[in-house]
Each structure stands twice: as C-alpha cells, then as structure tokens.
Amino acid sequence: MVPTLEDVARITGLRVDGQPVTGTTYTSYQEPVERLLGLEVRGERSSLVQRTALQASLGVTSARRQTGEGQAEHMERMTDDARAEMAEEEGEAVDRDLRRFLTLVIGKLILGTRGDPVSCRCLPLLEDLSSVGNYAWGAALLAHLFDSLGTSSRVTGVAGFFPLLQVWVYYHLPSLRRGVARRRGTVPLLQRWRFCRDERSLRRQVTLIHDAMDTVPFGHVQWTPYVGEDDVTQPWVERGRPYFGRDIWLHCYNTVVPLHHRLVARTLGLHQAVVEFPTRQRSWERPSRSFRGIQQVTDWTVRVREQLDDWEQRGKEVVSEAVSDEDYYRAYARWYGAQVYRGTRRPLDPEGRIASLEGVLHSTIQQRDDLQAVVDQLRGELERAQQMVGGASSSREDPGCSVLEGQLAAAMARAEDALAQLREREQELRTALARTTALETEMAELRLRPEAAEATRWRQEAEAAARWQ
C-alpha cells in the first residue's frame, strides 16, 4: 500500500483536483523574489530564500514554543507578533505579506526542502493571488513526497510533509500505536491525532519500528480505513473524488511522478490482480536528479504535455477482475521470494522459513523454465545453422563450420550448464523445504505434548478423587 490522493485529501484537507502545479522553471528567481516578496534569494542562480529572513518579514522571527508555553498560548503569541508586523490595509503591502506567508507554507511545509532555506519556485503561481486556490496543491505534495523518499540510502536527509505519513500509518497500521486520537470527529483527519513523543535514541526507535513492522499480523492491516466517514463535512473529499482510485500522473513543477494505483488495488476494496509491465522502459523518462533544479529555463507545460493531458483526463480508473489474491501472492513469491525473511532481527521462525523457502523455490522454478526456453531456442538456431553449412556435425568435427555455428554451440553449452545448476538448486530447495516442514511438524507436536500430559494428569487425579468419594 502507498499514500494516495484520497489519503492526502482526507488527512490534510488540501485540494487534489483542479489545475496541476506546474509551469516554467527558471535559471534564477532573483527578479520575482525581489519584486513580489521584497527579499533576496540565497544566490544569483538559486530558487531558495533564507527562512529566517522570510519569517522575520512576517514578524515571526522564531516559531519555537517557549518552555512551559501551551499550544494555545504559543499560537496567540505568534498571531500577535505577526499582526504587529504585517499590513492591514488592502493594497500592494497586504498582497506582498500574503505571498510571503504562502511561500513559507508551501515552500517549507507542503513542499519542504532538506535544508533550512525555503524554495520559492511557487512564486510564478502566486503572482495572481485570485487563482492560487485553483491549483491541486495536495497532488503536488504527494508527487514531492514520492520523489523525495525515493533517494539513495547514502542520503541522510529526506524532504516532504511527514505528518501525512504519520497519520496515514495510524489509519492503515493501527496496531503500531504510534499516535493518540485526541479530537474525534474533527476534519481534516490530521487534526484528530496527537503525536507520541519518544524520548529514546533515534537508533532505538528505528529498531523498534522495524521489529513492529516485521510482526504486524496480516489481519491487523486496514486496507479501507475510511469506510463510514462522514464525507458531507469534508467538501474537499467530494471535490477530489473523481481523481480517487485511478492511475494518474502527479505534477509538482519539474517533478512528474506516476501514481500506479493498480499496484495497490486492495486499498479500493478490490482483489489484487497480477500486474505485469510489458517493458522496463517508460514511455516518458523523468529527468534525472542531476538535471533537476535551476540549470536552465524549462516550460514543463510543453515538456510533459502527454502527462498533463493525462491529468486533465483524470487518468485511468483502476479495475480488477480477480476473484481472489492467490495469483498475486504466487507471483509475488516467484519474483521476490529470495528477498523474503532475510532480516537479521527475525528470530527462529519455522513458518517464516517455510514461506521463504517456498518463495525461493518458486523463483528458481521460474528461472529454470525461462532458461529452458532459451536453451530450446538456441538449439533450434544451431540446427538451422548446421543445415546451412550442409551438415549436422559440430564445430569441432567440421572445420568449415561457420563462426555463427560455433558461437551458437558455445552459447547453448553455457546455457545447458546453467540449466543443470538450476535443476540441482531446485532439488536442494525441495529437500530443504521437506526437512523444514517436517521440523515444524515435530515442533508443533512437542508444543502440544506438555498440554496433553497436563490434561492426562488432571484426568487421572479427577478419576482418583471420584473413586475416593
């Protein structure tokens, strides 16, 4: 499962329908920042403005809560400080303050960056303040989050609106108990929860979360947690419903990300079908990270016209003709079985070991069948090559055999050796699976023996007591 547009709309209340958040990215944002915000960018060729300067311009130099200060007092103090600094009369000054506030909220919260500075790429969309509410900021948030989480493991920092992920986990994996519901019935759903503050070290917290994720019972996963919600009080949900449950491209300036909702059909109350992509190559390649940013001026309404058309047509509805999830489970085990139950934290778990062996066995059988098809194809090609030179002898016996024939013979020999190794591996896995299954049966019997012995003892004592009476 993954966060979807419905999750964004219900949890944050942000709009997930309307105009895509896209446009032109520039080499430098110095001119619009000076003209619309009255501030300076971090560098000549930059899209970042200093957070401290932006907060100071709004009268909120520090947003930290003071010691002993409650949430209500904190918000009241910040409001008073902002009112003392910001303009009250309508005009250019009020528009400037509003753009500063929106830049801070969008650039630091909704589309947060890794560092302290705030991105001001949203400024071109804020020039006409009357149209700001028409954009799908919630869809941009999800695109930015997906793109920010998909980083190398060597990167120590990530970006995005993490309260969305936190509350999303509260609803889909409630047994983890990472949050406390404080205000039931309020909307958006983000307002219902209070985050649990954990005083343990970060390493310890990560270890505990890993262990909890590894042991979540299958029945504790909530695939459709919003059943029964009162949508009448959430107009943003009704407005975004035409975009729910669809494969669609998400846009966030120079970031365009596909939401493959068909891969998580169970979150729609459907059975998960086996989804196969015909090729690893996408019809449209996203620019790599080395291209992202400010290297050149790019009009993304032209560069990704096909993906923008997909958004305007609301993508493609996800349907499933599967009557159960079994085919999906088998396909998953075949392709990913070798990666299941490899964690070092997992204790001895015979059932898990059996599932892992079954997955590896399915994967090996699939590889064997694929390699057998390759061997058959090579054998046919070799026979045709031998017929072309006028004989069925091998390249060793016939010096006049073509170079192609020799290459085919060598390739087939290598493929047959690999096939023989796979067959040996398959037999070893079948033997290991049989042994592990027998071991689990013996362990189950041993677990039952103390209970049976205790029951026998109680029965004997009861019979003896009855005889004495």
C-alpha positions in Angstrom: 0.0 0.0 0.0 1.1 3.6 -0.6 -0.4 7.0 0.3 -2.9 8.0 -2.4 -4.8 11.1 -3.4 -7.7 10.1 -1.2 -5.3 9.9 1.8 -4.0 13.4 1.0 -7.4 14.9 0.7 -8.8 13.3 3.9 -5.8 13.8 6.1 -4.6 17.3 5.1 -7.7 18.8 3.5 -5.6 20.1 0.6 -7.1 20.2 -2.8 -6.2 17.2 -5.1 -8.3 18.3 -8.0 -8.0 21.4 -10.3 -5.1 22.8 -12.2 -1.8 20.9 -11.9 1.0 22.6 -10.1 3.4 23.2 -13.0 4.7 25.9 -15.3 8.1 27.3 -16.1 11.2 26.8 -14.0 13.9 29.5 -14.3 17.6 29.7 -14.0 17.3 32.4 -11.3 14.4 33.6 -9.2 16.1 36.8 -8.1 13.8 39.1 -10.0 10.4 37.7 -8.9 11.6 37.4 -5.3 12.7 41.0 -5.2 9.5 42.2 -7.0 6.9 40.0 -5.2 8.4 39.4 -1.8 10.8 42.3 -1.3 13.6 39.9 -0.3 16.8 38.4 -1.7 17.4 34.9 -2.9 20.2 32.9 -1.4 22.4 33.1 -4.6 22.3 34.6 -8.0 21.4 31.3 -9.6 19.1 29.9 -6.9 15.5 29.2 -6.1 16.0 29.4 -2.4 15.3 32.2 0.1 16.5 32.3 3.7 13.9 31.0 6.1 14.9 33.4 8.9 14.6 36.4 6.6 11.2 35.2 5.4 9.9 34.6 9.0 11.3 38.0 10.1 9.4 39.7 7.3 6.2 38.2 8.8 7.1 39.2 12.3 7.7 35.7 13.4 11.5 35.5 14.0 11.3 32.3 16.0 8.4 29.8 15.7 9.7 27.7 18.6 7.4 27.1 21.6 8.9 28.6 24.8 9.4 26.5 27.9 6.1 26.0 29.8 4.1 27.5 27.0 0.9 25.7 25.9 -0.2 25.3 22.3 -3.0 28.0 22.7 -0.5 30.5 24.2 2.0 29.7 21.6 -0.4 30.4 18.7 -1.7 33.6 20.4 1.8 35.0 20.8 2.7 34.2 17.2 -0.5 35.8 16.0 0.1 39.0 18.0 3.7 39.2 16.7 2.6 38.8 13.1 -0.3 41.3 13.3 2.2 43.9 14.7 4.4 43.5 11.6 2.0 42.7 8.7 0.0 45.4 6.9 -3.7 45.6 7.5 -5.0 47.9 4.7 -5.7 46.3 1.4 -3.1 47.0 -1.3 0.3 46.0 -2.5 1.7 45.7 1.0 -1.0 43.2 2.0 -0.5 41.2 -1.2 3.2 41.1 -0.5 2.7 39.8 3.0 0.2 37.2 1.8 2.8 36.0 -0.8 5.4 35.8 1.9 3.1 33.7 4.1 2.1 31.4 1.2 5.8 31.0 0.1 6.7 29.9 3.7 3.8 27.5 4.0 4.2 26.0 0.5 8.0 26.0 0.3 8.7 24.8 3.8 5.7 22.7 4.9 3.8 21.4 1.8 6.8 21.0 -0.4 9.6 21.1 2.2 13.2 21.1 1.3 16.0 19.2 3.0 17.9 22.2 4.3 16.9 25.3 6.1 16.3 27.7 3.1 12.8 27.8 1.6 12.1 27.1 -2.1 10.4 29.9 -4.0 9.6 28.1 -7.2 5.9 28.6 -6.4 6.2 32.4 -6.9 5.1 32.4 -10.5 1.8 30.7 -9.5 1.3 33.2 -6.6 1.5 36.3 -8.8 -2.2 36.2 -9.4 -3.5 35.6 -5.9 -7.1 35.1 -7.1 -6.1 31.8 -8.8 -4.0 30.3 -6.0 -6.9 28.2 -4.7 -7.4 26.6 -8.1 -4.3 24.5 -8.0 -4.0 20.9 -6.9 -1.6 21.5 -4.0 -2.4 18.2 -2.5 -1.4 16.3 -5.6 1.8 18.3 -5.7 2.5 17.4 -2.1 2.2 13.7 -2.9 4.4 13.9 -6.0 7.1 15.8 -4.0 6.9 13.2 -1.2 7.2 10.2 -3.5 10.2 11.8 -5.3 11.8 12.9 -2.0 11.5 9.4 -0.4 13.0 7.7 -3.5 16.5 8.6 -2.7 19.8 6.7 -2.3 20.3 5.0 1.1 23.5 7.1 1.3 21.4 10.3 1.6 20.9 11.0 5.3 18.1 13.6 4.9 14.8 13.4 3.1 12.1 16.0 2.4 8.4 16.1 2.4 5.3 16.6 4.6 5.8 13.8 7.1 2.7 14.4 9.2 0.8 12.9 6.2 2.9 9.7 6.5 2.4 9.6 10.3 -1.4 9.8 10.2 -1.6 7.6 7.2 0.2 4.9 9.3 -2.2 5.5 12.2 -5.1 4.5 10.0 -3.6 1.7 7.9 -1.5 0.1 10.6 -3.3 0.9 13.9 -1.6 -1.9 15.8 1.7 0.1 15.8 0.1 2.5 18.2 2.3 5.5 17.3 -0.4 8.2 17.8 -3.3 9.1 20.2 -6.7 10.2 18.9 -7.5 13.4 20.8 -10.4 15.0 19.0 -12.7 12.5 17.4 -15.0 13.7 14.6 -12.9 16.7 13.5 -11.7 17.1 9.9 -9.3 17.1 8.2 -8.2 13.9 9.9 -4.8 15.4 10.7 -6.5 17.4 13.5 -7.7 14.2 15.3 -4.3 13.0 16.3 -1.6 13.8 18.8 1.9 12.5 18.0 3.6 10.4 20.6 6.9 11.9 21.7 9.5 9.2 22.1 12.5 10.1 24.3 14.5 7.0 23.3 17.5 7.3 20.9 16.8 7.5 17.2 18.6 4.2 16.6 16.5 2.5 19.2 13.3 4.0 17.8 14.2 2.8 14.3 14.9 -0.7 15.6 11.6 -0.9 17.4 9.7 0.3 14.4 11.5 -2.3 12.2 10.6 -5.1 14.6 7.0 -3.9 14.8 6.6 -3.7 11.0 8.1 -7.2 10.7 5.5 -8.7 13.1 2.3 -6.8 12.2 -0.4 -9.5 11.9 -1.9 -9.8 8.5 -5.4 -9.3 9.9 -4.4 -6.0 11.6 -3.8 -4.2 8.3 -6.7 -1.8 7.5 -6.9 -1.7 3.7 -10.0 0.6 3.6 -9.9 2.6 6.8 -12.3 5.4 5.7 -15.4 3.4 5.4 -18.1 5.1 7.5 -16.5 8.6 7.4 -19.0 11.5 7.1 -18.0 13.0 3.8 -20.7 15.7 4.0 -18.4 17.6 6.4 -15.5 17.3 4.0 -16.3 19.1 0.8 -12.6 18.8 -0.4 -13.1 15.0 -0.4 -16.2 15.2 -2.6 -14.4 17.6 -4.9 -11.5 15.2 -5.3 -13.4 12.0 -5.6 -13.2 11.9 -9.4 -9.4 11.6 -9.0 -9.5 8.8 -6.5 -8.8 5.2 -7.4 -7.1 6.0 -10.7 -3.7 5.5 -12.3 -2.6 9.1 -12.9 0.5 11.3 -13.4 1.2 13.7 -10.5 2.8 17.1 -11.1 5.0 19.3 -9.0 6.8 21.9 -11.2 9.8 19.9 -12.7 8.8 16.7 -10.9 6.4 14.3 -12.6 5.6 11.1 -10.8 3.3 8.2 -11.8 0.8 7.0 -9.2 0.3 3.3 -10.1 -2.8 2.8 -8.1 -3.5 -0.6 -9.7 -0.5 -1.9 -7.7 -2.5 -1.3 -4.5 -6.0 -2.3 -5.6 -6.8 -3.7 -2.2 -6.9 -0.1 -0.8 -10.0 0.2 -3.1 -11.7 -2.9 -1.6 -10.7 -4.9 -4.7 -8.8 -8.1 -5.0 -5.2 -7.6 -6.1 -4.6 -8.9 -9.6 -1.1 -9.7 -11.0 0.2 -6.6 -12.7 2.9 -7.0 -15.3 4.6 -4.2 -17.1 5.5 -5.1 -20.7 8.9 -3.3 -20.5 11.1 -1.7 -18.0 11.4 1.4 -20.1 8.8 4.1 -19.5 7.2 5.9 -22.4 8.5 9.1 -20.9 11.7 9.3 -18.9 11.8 11.6 -16.0 14.8 13.9 -15.9 17.5 12.6 -13.5 18.3 14.3 -10.3 21.4 15.9 -12.0 19.0 17.8 -14.3 16.6 18.9 -11.6 16.8 22.4 -10.2 17.9 25.6 -11.9 20.2 24.6 -14.7 18.0 26.0 -17.5 14.7 27.6 -18.2 12.1 24.9 -19.0 8.4 25.2 -19.8 7.0 22.0 -18.3 3.6 22.6 -19.9 5.3 21.7 -23.1 7.9 19.3 -21.9 5.4 16.9 -20.3 2.3 17.7 -22.5 1.3 14.0 -22.6 1.3 13.7 -18.8 -0.6 17.0 -18.4 -3.3 15.7 -20.7 -3.5 12.5 -18.6 -4.1 14.7 -15.5 -6.8 16.7 -17.3 -8.5 13.5 -18.3 -8.3 12.2 -14.7 -6.0 9.3 -15.5 -7.4 5.8 -15.9 -9.8 4.1 -13.5 -8.4 1.1 -11.6 -10.5 -2.1 -12.0 -9.8 -5.7 -11.1 -11.3 -8.9 -12.4 -9.5 -11.0 -9.8 -11.8 -13.1 -7.6 -9.0 -13.7 -5.0 -5.5 -12.6 -4.2 -3.9 -16.0 -4.6 -2.5 -15.4 -8.1 -0.9 -12.2 -6.8 0.6 -13.9 -3.8 2.1 -16.7 -6.0 3.5 -14.1 -8.5 5.0 -12.1 -5.6 6.6 -15.2 -4.1 8.0 -16.2 -7.5 9.7 -12.8 -8.2 10.6 -11.7 -4.7 10.7 -14.9 -2.7 14.5 -14.8 -2.4 14.3 -11.5 -0.6 11.7 -12.5 2.0 12.7 -13.2 5.6 16.3 -12.1 5.2 16.4 -9.7 8.1 18.9 -10.4 10.9 16.5 -9.3 13.6 14.0 -12.0 13.0 14.3 -14.9 15.5 14.0 -18.6 14.5 10.6 -18.7 12.8 9.9 -22.1 11.1 6.7 -20.8 9.5 8.6 -17.8 8.1 11.5 -20.1 6.9 9.0 -22.3 5.1 7.4 -19.3 3.4 10.9 -18.1 2.4 11.9 -21.4 1.0 8.7 -21.7 -0.9 9.3 -18.2 -2.4 12.9 -19.1 -3.4 11.7 -22.4 -4.9 9.0 -20.6 -7.0 11.6 -18.1 -8.2 14.0 -20.9 -9.1 11.4 -22.8 -11.0 10.5 -19.7 -12.9 14.2 -19.1 -13.8 14.5 -22.8 -14.8 11.5 -22.5 -17.2 12.8 -19.3 -18.7 16.3 -20.8 -19.2 14.8 -23.9 -20.7 13.1 -21.8 -23.3 16.4 -20.1 -24.1 18.1 -23.5 -24.5 15.3 -24.7 -26.8 15.6 -21.5 -28.9 19.4 -21.8 -29.1 19.1 -25.5 -30.1 16.8 -24.6 -32.9 19.1 -21.8 -34.1 22.1 -24.2 -34.0 20.2 -26.8 -36.1 19.3 -24.2 -38.7 22.9 -23.0 -38.8 24.2 -26.6 -39.2 21.8 -27.2 -42.1 23.0 -24.0 -43.8 26.6 -25.3 -44.0 25.4 -28.7 -45.3 25.8 -30.9 -42.3 24.8 -31.6 -38.7 28.3 -32.0 -37.3 29.6 -29.8 -34.5 32.1 -27.1 -35.0 34.9 -29.4 -33.5 34.3 -32.1 -36.2 33.8 -29.8 -39.2 36.5 -27.0 -39.5 34.4 -25.5 -42.2 31.5 -24.7 -39.8 30.6 -21.1 -39.7 31.6 -18.8 -37.0 28.0 -18.3 -36.2 27.6 -22.0 -35.6 30.5 -22.1 -33.2 29.1 -19.1 -31.3 25.7 -20.8 -31.0 27.2 -24.0 -29.9 29.2 -22.3 -27.1 26.1 -20.3 -26.0 24.0 -23.4 -25.8 26.7 -25.2 -23.8 26.8 -22.4 -21.3 23.0 -22.3 -21.1 22.8 -26.0 -20.6 25.4 -25.8 -17.8 23.4 -23.1 -16.1 20.2 -25.1 -16.5 21.8 -28.1 -14.9 22.9 -26.0 -11.9 19.4 -24.6 -11.6 17.9 -28.1 -11.5 20.4 -29.1 -8.8 19.4 -25.9 -6.9 15.7 -26.8 -7.3 16.3 -30.3 -5.9 18.3 -28.9 -2.9 15.4 -26.4 -2.2 12.8 -29.1 -2.4 14.9 -31.2 0.1 15.4 -28.3 2.5 11.7 -27.4 2.3 10.7 -31.0 3.1 13.1 -31.1 6.1 11.9 -27.7 7.4 8.3 -28.7 7.1 9.0 -31.9 9.0 10.8 -29.9 11.6 7.8 -27.6 12.1 5.6 -30.6 12.4 7.8 -32.1 15.1 8.0 -28.7 17.0 4.2 -28.5 16.9 3.9 -31.9 18.4 6.4 -31.0 21.1 4.4 -27.9 21.9 1.3 -30.0 22.3 2.9 -32.7 24.5 3.0 -30.7 27.8 -0.6 -29.7 27.3 -1.6 -33.3 26.7 0.4 -34.6 29.7 -1.2 -31.9 31.9 -4.6 -32.9 30.7 -3.9 -36.6 31.4 -2.6 -35.8 34.9 -5.8 -33.8 35.7 -8.0 -36.6 34.3 -6.2 -39.2 36.4 -6.4 -37.0 39.6 -10.1 -36.5 38.9 -10.7 -40.2 38.5 -8.8 -40.9 41.7 -10.9 -38.3 43.6 -14.1 -39.8 42.2 -13.0 -43.3 43.5 -12.3 -42.0 47.0 -15.7 -40.3 47.1 
